[in-house]
Amino acid sequence: MHDHAMLSADERGRYARHLILPEVGAAGQLRLKSASVLCVGSGGLGSPLLLYMAAAGVGRIGIVDGDVVELSNLQRQVIHSSSGVGGSKARSAAARIHDLNPHCQVEVHEHMLDVGNALDLIGAYDLVCDGTDNFPSRYLINDACVLLGKPLVYGSVQRFDGQVSVFNRTPTSPNYRDLLPEPPPPDAVPSCSEAGVMGVVPGLIGLLQATEAIKLITGIGDCLDGRLLVVDALAMRFRELTLRVDPDRPKVESLIDYRQYCRPVSSEMEAITVMELKALLDSAPDEIALVDVRNPAEAEVASIEGSHLVPLASLESGEAIDRIRALAEGRRLLVHCKLGGRSARAVELLAQQGIAATNVTGGIDAWSQQVDPAIPRY
């Protein structure tokens, strides 16, 4: 009876269908009332997540979203309305939640989650729901949750398909890096704006996430910890895969630059000067592999001793990737050309294959001018 007394008459009426479930009851409802959940994103996944968590009586909900409502959102992001187009997504979602359940305290964070704010934001909540749609955000949220020991309800959608899991429920639970140790190469996975998405699919997946969040808070049932639920909406088939911790996976020890991790871009690529290259060749030649991506005819004119000739065309065609992978095994990979342009392209191509490489700025031309004048310039 004591538990019931902590719920107002309005709350008892509002949550009556929960209260008569023996598994939930007043104790479970009070757990929901005292819980705090951070939902990252208030779009396709966030809409059902937020609506149903608010309806269920989650006491404090944080919404992180720096976006505005666009007309094309309304086909699936049902928390927003036509009148809200052009306005803040986070505020639009908060207003709808307040209308649905005034008992729910909503905290609006009108900006995107990033490396600078993730730990502070996530640290202020019991549980995190990932409603984002890109790889940098998924890794950032996952790693922050691992560092802070917060459970994470994961969901993602693509066209007619989706997947859901619960990560990091306990220190021995799998997390996103056990599902996807490395991000896929850029452009391998098209975004929803490129590939499209059937509007009900994020609704379906977001609802499954909300179900898992409510179960985690109330402590009922079996959650998707260690299981990945894969949904094919066209066939209407639900499959379940077992997800285990990879014992060899590097430990998450800090947040990193996730944009660079997921999409290497030439302007931010790692580079060294020819003087630094000379120092490496002198001090630790066995620890580096120097690849020359010029054409064979150029290499006959001039080459740096110890370099491996792998013409750029053979990287573009893909035929030399395995050879490079073997060269890079246990060594730092350095790439040069004549002036530094083709080698930069090679570094980008290798990054798409998951191979980290460093560009030699200025190429063999700079080497000839600054390191070894005996090497002819051409």
Solvent accessible surface area in square Angstrom, and as a share of the most:
residue,aa,sasa,rsa
1,M,190,0.85
2,H,137,0.61
3,D,48,0.25
4,H,60,0.27
5,A,78,0.61
6,M,106,0.47
7,L,2,0.01
8,S,52,0.34
9,A,76,0.59
10,D,81,0.42
11,E,7,0.03
12,R,93,0.34
13,G,54,0.52
14,R,97,0.35
15,Y,12,0.04
16,A,29,0.23
17,R,186,0.68
18,H,43,0.19
19,L,26,0.13
20,I,133,0.67
21,L,83,0.42
22,P,124,0.78
23,E,114,0.51
24,V,11,0.07
25,G,13,0.12
26,A,10,0.08
27,A,53,0.41
28,G,2,0.02
29,Q,0,0.00
30,L,26,0.13
31,R,127,0.46
32,L,0,0.00
33,K,80,0.34
34,S,94,0.61
35,A,8,0.06
36,S,6,0.04
37,V,0,0.00
38,L,0,0.00
39,C,0,0.00
40,V,6,0.03
41,G,11,0.10
42,S,0,0.00
43,G,9,0.09
44,G,12,0.12
45,L,8,0.04
46,G,0,0.00
47,S,0,0.00
48,P,8,0.05
49,L,0,0.00
50,L,0,0.00
51,L,25,0.12
52,Y,115,0.44
53,M,0,0.00
54,A,0,0.00
55,A,43,0.33
56,A,9,0.07
57,G,4,0.04
58,V,0,0.00
59,G,14,0.13
60,R,63,0.23
61,I,0,0.00
62,G,0,0.00
63,I,0,0.00
64,V,3,0.02
65,D,10,0.05
66,G,39,0.38
67,D,61,0.32
68,V,70,0.40
69,V,1,0.00
70,E,90,0.40
71,L,137,0.68
72,S,76,0.49
73,N,13,0.06
74,L,44,0.22
75,Q,102,0.45
76,R,47,0.17
77,Q,11,0.05
78,V,96,0.55
79,I,4,0.02
80,H,13,0.06
81,S,58,0.38
82,S,87,0.56
83,S,110,0.71
84,G,19,0.19
85,V,65,0.37
86,G,56,0.53
87,G,32,0.31
88,S,29,0.19
89,K,13,0.05
90,A,0,0.00
91,R,148,0.54
92,S,25,0.16
93,A,0,0.00
94,A,16,0.12
95,A,66,0.51
96,R,92,0.33
97,I,0,0.00
98,H,115,0.51
99,D,114,0.59
100,L,54,0.27
101,N,0,0.00
102,P,75,0.47
103,H,71,0.32
104,C,6,0.04
105,Q,101,0.45
106,V,36,0.21
107,E,45,0.20
108,V,50,0.29
109,H,38,0.17
110,E,75,0.33
111,H,75,0.33
112,M,105,0.47
113,L,19,0.09
114,D,72,0.37
115,V,67,0.39
116,G,71,0.68
117,N,33,0.17
118,A,0,0.00
119,L,68,0.34
120,D,116,0.60
121,L,17,0.08
122,I,0,0.00
123,G,34,0.33
124,A,53,0.41
125,Y,4,0.01
126,D,76,0.39
127,L,6,0.03
128,V,0,0.00
129,C,0,0.00
130,D,1,0.01
131,G,9,0.09
132,T,19,0.11
133,D,100,0.52
134,N,49,0.25
135,F,41,0.17
136,P,17,0.11
137,S,19,0.12
138,R,23,0.09
139,Y,0,0.00
140,L,9,0.05
141,I,0,0.00
142,N,0,0.00
143,D,2,0.01
144,A,0,0.00
145,C,0,0.00
146,V,40,0.23
147,L,65,0.32
148,L,66,0.33
149,G,57,0.55
150,K,37,0.16
151,P,30,0.19
152,L,3,0.01
153,V,0,0.00
154,Y,6,0.02
155,G,0,0.00
156,S,13,0.08
157,V,23,0.13
158,Q,49,0.22
159,R,119,0.43
160,F,58,0.24
161,D,64,0.33
162,G,5,0.04
163,Q,50,0.22
164,V,0,0.00
165,S,0,0.00
166,V,0,0.00
167,F,0,0.00
168,N,16,0.08
169,R,114,0.42
170,T,44,0.26
171,P,142,0.89
172,T,115,0.67
173,S,10,0.06
174,P,10,0.06
175,N,6,0.03
176,Y,4,0.01
177,R,30,0.11
178,D,16,0.09
179,L,42,0.21
180,L,55,0.27
181,P,71,0.45
182,E,111,0.50
183,P,21,0.13
184,P,28,0.18
185,P,59,0.37
186,P,20,0.12
187,D,111,0.58
188,A,59,0.46
189,V,66,0.38
190,P,56,0.35
191,S,51,0.33
192,C,31,0.19
193,S,111,0.71
194,E,130,0.58
195,A,26,0.20
196,G,33,0.31
197,V,19,0.11
198,M,84,0.37
199,G,16,0.15
200,V,97,0.55
201,V,0,0.00
202,P,2,0.01
203,G,20,0.20
204,L,50,0.25
205,I,0,0.00
206,G,0,0.00
207,L,70,0.35
208,L,40,0.20
209,Q,0,0.00
210,A,2,0.01
211,T,67,0.39
212,E,9,0.04
213,A,0,0.00
214,I,32,0.16
215,K,38,0.16
216,L,39,0.20
217,I,26,0.13
218,T,2,0.01
219,G,63,0.61
220,I,51,0.26
221,G,70,0.67
222,D,115,0.60
223,C,21,0.12
224,L,11,0.06
225,D,36,0.18
226,G,15,0.14
227,R,70,0.25
228,L,7,0.03
229,L,27,0.13
230,V,25,0.14
231,V,0,0.00
232,D,50,0.26
233,A,15,0.12
234,L,123,0.61
235,A,51,0.39
236,M,122,0.55
237,R,146,0.53
238,F,90,0.38
239,R,129,0.47
240,E,94,0.42
241,L,78,0.39
242,T,92,0.53
243,L,20,0.10
244,R,181,0.66
245,V,62,0.35
246,D,53,0.28
247,P,122,0.77
248,D,128,0.66
249,R,43,0.16
250,P,111,0.70
251,K,162,0.69
252,V,14,0.08
253,E,134,0.60
254,S,67,0.43
255,L,28,0.14
256,I,71,0.36
257,D,80,0.41
258,Y,6,0.02
259,R,158,0.58
260,Q,51,0.23
261,Y,59,0.23
262,C,11,0.07
263,R,124,0.45
264,P,39,0.25
265,V,58,0.33
266,S,57,0.37
267,S,105,0.67
268,E,99,0.44
269,M,29,0.13
270,E,102,0.46
271,A,51,0.40
272,I,14,0.07
273,T,66,0.38
274,V,2,0.01
275,M,107,0.48
276,E,85,0.38
277,L,0,0.00
278,K,75,0.32
279,A,57,0.44
280,L,43,0.21
281,L,40,0.20
282,D,97,0.50
283,S,89,0.57
284,A,20,0.16
285,P,72,0.45
286,D,121,0.63
287,E,114,0.51
288,I,12,0.06
289,A,2,0.02
290,L,4,0.02
291,V,1,0.00
292,D,2,0.01
293,V,1,0.01
294,R,0,0.00
295,N,77,0.39
296,P,72,0.45
297,A,71,0.55
298,E,27,0.12
299,A,20,0.16
300,E,152,0.68
301,V,75,0.43
302,A,7,0.05
303,S,52,0.33
304,I,4,0.02
305,E,163,0.73
306,G,59,0.57
307,S,30,0.19
308,H,65,0.29
309,L,57,0.29
310,V,2,0.01
311,P,33,0.21
312,L,23,0.11
313,A,68,0.53
314,S,19,0.13
315,L,5,0.02
316,E,90,0.40
317,S,79,0.51
318,G,35,0.34
319,E,139,0.62
320,A,10,0.08
321,I,13,0.07
322,D,107,0.55
323,R,116,0.42
324,I,0,0.00
325,R,106,0.39
326,A,68,0.53
327,L,24,0.12
328,A,21,0.16
329,E,135,0.61
330,G,82,0.79
331,R,104,0.38
332,R,89,0.32
333,L,4,0.02
334,L,0,0.00
335,V,0,0.00
336,H,0,0.00
337,C,1,0.01
338,K,47,0.20
339,L,111,0.55
340,G,10,0.09
341,G,53,0.51
342,R,74,0.27
343,S,0,0.00
344,A,20,0.16
345,R,99,0.36
346,A,0,0.00
347,V,9,0.05
348,E,45,0.20
349,L,23,0.12
350,L,0,0.00
351,A,21,0.16
352,Q,59,0.26
353,Q,84,0.37
354,G,62,0.60
355,I,10,0.05
356,A,94,0.73
357,A,12,0.09
358,T,4,0.02
359,N,14,0.07
360,V,0,0.00
361,T,76,0.44
362,G,22,0.21
363,G,0,0.00
364,I,5,0.02
365,D,18,0.09
366,A,12,0.09
367,W,16,0.06
368,S,6,0.04
369,Q,102,0.45
370,Q,106,0.47
371,V,27,0.15
372,D,47,0.25
373,P,113,0.71
374,A,90,0.70
375,I,22,0.11
376,P,71,0.44
377,R,143,0.52
378,Y,86,0.33
